[in-house]
Every structure is written in C-alpha cells, then in structure tokens.
Amino acid sequence: MTGFFGGWQEDQISVDLKAAQGLVASCSELLIELWAVERETASLEFLDAMGTLKSGQDLAAKFSKKAVGGEDSLEKSLNSHIQVVTEMRDFFQQCVDRYGEVEDSNASALTSAETPR
C-alpha cells in the first residue's frame, strides 16, 4: 500500500513525513473546534424556554440531559471524540519526531564517517 501512508509491513506502518505533519496540524485544528463546541454545551445544561407547564419543563429537562450529563449526551460524545483525535494527533506527532531523530542520527553518522583517500 502506498500513497498517504508510505506503506506497511506485517507489524509496521510507515507514514510520509509531510502527510504526518499535515495530519498533526489537522488534528490540532479539529481539537480547537471540538473544545469550542464542548465549552458551548455548558449553556445547554439548564433550558428554560419550554414554558411553565409540567410537560414543557419535563421536555426541557430531557433536552438538557441530551446536552450535558445524560447517558448519551453531546458532552460525552464530544469528550470521546476529543480523546480519539488527541490520540491520533499524538501518534502522528510521534511519527514526525521519530523521522527527525532518524534524520539527525543519519546526518551525524555521515559527518563522522571517514572518507577514503
């Protein structure tokens, strides 16, 4: 397999350096957006716009739980996405870092090698 990923062997994946750098940047941008949406969910915790009837108050409470604090709330979903994108960003950053380490090691080895006379 070639292209976006440099290729893979049975237990290894190699990623093109520029692709990995782009992925780190994209993940970082997505995290900023997810954090912004997560901050906005706090405003949905207490909804008062459903009127004074008991049924309206019950509906407001149900929608509030869908936003914050409920079993399948937007808040929990966003946190899950943030965790996954953070792990992806960290993985691709490790690819970039390792590439730099190998480049530095190779450059050092080449400068210290003796040239034949």
N, C-alpha and C positions, 0 to 999 in steps of 0.2 A: 504494500500500500504506500503510495507516495502522494505528494501534494501538500495539503495543510499540515499533516503530520509528516515528518521526514521518513517515517517507515517504522516497522516494528519487527521484532523477533519474538520468539515464543514467550518470553517473560519481560520484554523491554519495549518501550515506546520512545522514539526519538521525535522531537518537535523542532521544526525550523525556528531559528533564533528570532527572526523578525515576526513570525507568527506568534511566538510565545510572548514577545514584547507587546504586540497588539492585543493579545488576549488579557494580559495583565492590565493594560490601560482600559480595555472594555469592561472587565470585571470591576475595576475601581469606579468607573463611571456608573455602572449599574448599582453598585453598593450605595453610592451617594443618593441615587434616586430612590432606592428601597428604604434607606434611612429617613429620607424626607417624608415618604408616604407613611412610614411607621410612626413618625412624630405626629402626623396629622390624625392618626387613628384615635389619639387621646381625646380629641374633640368630639368623637362619636360615642364616648362611653356613657354619657347621660343625655339622652334625647328627650326634649320636652315638646316637640312640635306635633304631637298626636292628639291634642285636645285634653279635655278634663274627664271624659268618660272612661270607665274602668277598662273597656276593651281597647281604647286608644292608648292608655297607659301600659297595658299588657303588651300591646304591639310594639310600643317604643322600647320597652324592656327587652323584648325578644330581639329587635334590631340592634340594640346596644350590645347584647351578648354576641351577636354575629360579628360585631366590630371588635370588641375588647372583652376578654375574659371568658368567653364561651369555649366549649369543647372544640368547635371547628371555626374559631374566629379568624378574622382577617389578620389580627395581631399575631396569632400563632403561625399562620401561613407565611406572613412576611418574615417572621423570625426564622422559619425553616429555610426560606429562600436565601435570606442573608447568610445563614450558616453554610449553605451549599456553595454560594457564589464566593464567599470568603475562602473556603477550602480550594475552590478552583483557582482563584487568584493566587493563593499561596503556592499551589502546585506549579503553576506556570512561572511564578517568580523564582522558584527553586530551579526550574529548567534554565532560566536566564542566568541565574547566579552560577550554576554548575558550568554552563558554557563559558562564562567569564573566567572561572577558576581553571578550566582546561586550557583556555587560550593563554592565560598567564603562565601556566606550567609549561606549555609548549614553547612559548616565547623565551622563557628562562632557560629551558633545556637547549634551545637553538643558539642562544647567545653564549652559553657556557661551553658549547661543543668546540673542540679544536678543529680548525680547518687544515686539511692536508697541504703540505708544502711541496 
